[in-house]
Amino acid sequence: MNQDSRTRLGWPARVALFVGVATVLGGMAGASLVQDTGLARFFDNLHWTASTITAAVLACFAAGSPRSPESARGLRWIAAGLTAYAIGQLVWDAQALLGYADFPSPSDFFYLLLGPLVATGLMFEAFRVGDAAERKTLLLDSIGLAIGVTLLVLVLYLPAGGQIKLLSVAVMLAYPASLIAAASIGLVAEPTLRLRFSWSYWLFLLSLVGSATVWMIWNTWALRGETVANIRVDAVFSLTALGMGVATLYWQVGASPNLHWERWSQAIVRVLPLATVVLAGSAVVLLGDRTDVSATSRTAVTIASLTVIVLAMLRQGMLLREHAQLKIVTRNLEESERQKNLILHTLPDLVWLKDADGVYQMCNPAFERFTGRTEAEMRGKTDFDIVGPELARKFRNEDAQAMLADHPLTSMHALQAVDGRDVQIESVKTTLRDRDRRVLGILGIARDVTERQRASEQLALVNFALNHVKEAALLADENAQFHYVNDEACRSLGWTPEELLRLKVTDIDRDLTGRGQWRALWEQIKVLNSMTIEGHYKTRSGRTFPVEVSVNYFVYGGREYVLSLVRDVTERKEVEAQIRSLAYFDSLTGLPNRRLLLDRLNQARLSSERTREYGALMILDLDRFKTLNDTQGHDVGDRLLIDVARRLTASVRQNDTVCRLGGDEFVVVLEGFGSDEDQAVTQAEAIAEKVRAALNQPYSLSGNGSRFHSTTSVGLTLFCGHDATADMLLKQADVALYQAKDAGRNLVRFFNPAMQAAIDTRMAMEAALRQALERDEFHVYYQPQVDQRERVIGAEALLRWRPQGNEAISPLEFIPLAEETGLILPIGKWVLDVACAQLKAWESDPRAAHLKIAVNVSARQFHEPDFVATVQDSLARSGVDPTRLQLELTESVVLEKIETVVSRMEELNALGVSFCLDDFGTGYSSLSYLKRLPLDQVKIDQSFVRDVVDDSNDAAIVQAIMAMSRSLGLNVIAEGVETHAQRDFLAGKCLGYQGFLFCEPIPIEQWERVLK
């Protein structure tokens, strides 16, 4: 059922409909059932009269409160027609009572009003829906169709004898003709105006056609002199009248958006002129050669038929062209309107239109959502109806300013949306004027700029923050062009902000000399997203300085950028250089010391492994140097060592490394002897002899011209690849040196197979080491760690090996071997499990429940892919609190794969495990890495602590380490504290101590005395 069928009726209309239908049905029943003719006529008049009165009453109700306000005018005309029809029926009833039987009668006048008044109402409805072209088409088609149908009626009505008066015939003809004309308007309007289907509209038209048809039948009987009283025909009269009244209650007329119906409508409209011509032609054919029709009637029929044809021709010739043109324009306008509405509905901005008096004319959906009011609710209202008076006056003042200005007026407002949000609105108001420059109204467009405002404030905050950091901040794109620089960048580089923004990264970075280098760095940054690099920047004056740059990559607005935070590390580099010099170079001769020697030797071994070329390690010392030192003094001895270092450096090749181990002992790492062993021996021996000869020349060590003679003993060993460890090579060369001394000094000796006994010993130790874990020969000792008040705060787990039936072997002997052979992995896992189990055991002892255990982790062990999982497994199996476990890493652990090291440390940190950097100061890694590591503690190596009281170099190193650690927020603990002097030197600077002064490493069975 259509939607209009669901319209709710008021109770008066319901009562009228119920009474009317009941009366009509009662009258029909009475007329059909009674036998008395007079009584039957009474019931017949009753249902006829009741139906017309009911129709009139219902139509009046519909006109008074129409379903669509636009239809009120047409419904009033229809109600007037049905009212006239009802009055005519009442007059007819009165005539019947009075015995008045003339024709035409007064009632016929009222009957005749039904058709014209209804036709007028339908015409008003059609004109309301259609445009000008459609109205013309409707008029022409309706007139043509009405004339054609009237002609048919006329031909049917022409009496055979022509005895009836012309006025009577005209009235008889006017009855159905007027109704058919009204129905024609309705029928033609359906396709012409493309009306959507409405059952009430079609019920009304069918009722009109039915009523006209009954009138034709009734009049035909009258013309033929037959009895016109027929109960069934009279019942149709009543039903059609009642149908028209009911149809008005549910009246709905409107255009259909259905394109399929539009195509059918166009086809029907094209056929209508032909249909009218066919009707007119049918009338002429029916008239034929009938001799009982007067010439006047024939002429009238002919003229009417020609009129229909002329109208059809005019309609086809003129109005169809105009209609086609108007249709094109209409469709263009509809498309334009559709696009405009689409744009307005799609725009996220608020759009509204006011007239010159500030009355809203329209608004888009975005405006509706913001205000919570529909466009229909906004239309006709002013700002005073929507917002408070103060804000409304402000809006009106802005409207007035916009109307006075010749340009759009922009303003900002803090408003509250319908959902309660506080928003910032930016509005632009533009005056609309006609061709005469008269103001038509104000077009307003507003946008929610809350996020933009917030972003602007955040940007200002970020800019403020970046201008108050110590680092220089520079933002660059993929072309190295700067887009932002902070105050510190301008200060440190000596450029103004405007000047810097015109430069590129390559203009200030000394290490990026070309676009290719920048592109390579850019691609690396994109992959890593963030990284820290070191380089050198140059200022406007040309001065260069070292920098550390933290680079972060991001995409914003579809463009790629890098934000660089640049820190001047000049002071740090100087400190690093000083510490490096103290840690890796001999302070007397300037030569690399033992620490740097091991690094160079390992590099030489790796290079030899790669090239398969031989190298050699040469150790030499001065014969009877102690005698010179004791007799002439240390200052003379120092001058001799300095001169020896100079001669030694001059005697070897540029790529060879000369080191001082200590005292009068020097080491030279020789490389690049080729792949032939005999030739390598010859070359190494030649260099050794050259060195020995140079060092045997007299020395001038005093200002009195006296000369000192000294001889040198040299030990050599060859290596190829990294099969032999650095320590092993040093031992081999040392053995050869002692062979030279034993042979009488001032000689060169090579390591020979007779020295294999030491290697055999090593192999035997390795075999025993492989079985030690299975035989439970390993033991964990614990050395207490104390605070400044000598309270126990933890312990370091130290591995001890006591082979069955043999004495204990020092960790210094078997730990390097275990690392080299890979046995350190199962051994390290066992130590970790034992330490975690001990921590769990301590939980039940209030004296030890707070203690931590530090476990040493080797580089080989840490770099295993499953190391994190190994630690998690030990913690999980023991159920111990991870925060009580500390892992000690040496600097060698972090030398390679720094990113992986940091990642694994952070994973373990997340579990609660802490880290301590062991033997700090003995390695050679850049201190820039130190701040990247998530460390909690730094342990000063015992080699520095041992001579910290007597050796100024060691004291300086220790002080530098402690100062640097404090600046990085790291705790410091010193190991190897064996004397009170050492402890007193470290007091106040270290938070923890470990050494024999407090307690030697002991087995867990003796730990009770520590707790006491």
Summary of the structure (lengths in Angstrom):
residues: 1012
radius of gyration: 57.4
end to end distance: 99.1
largest distance: 177.5
contacts: 3194
relative contact order: 0.04
helix: 58%
strand: 17%
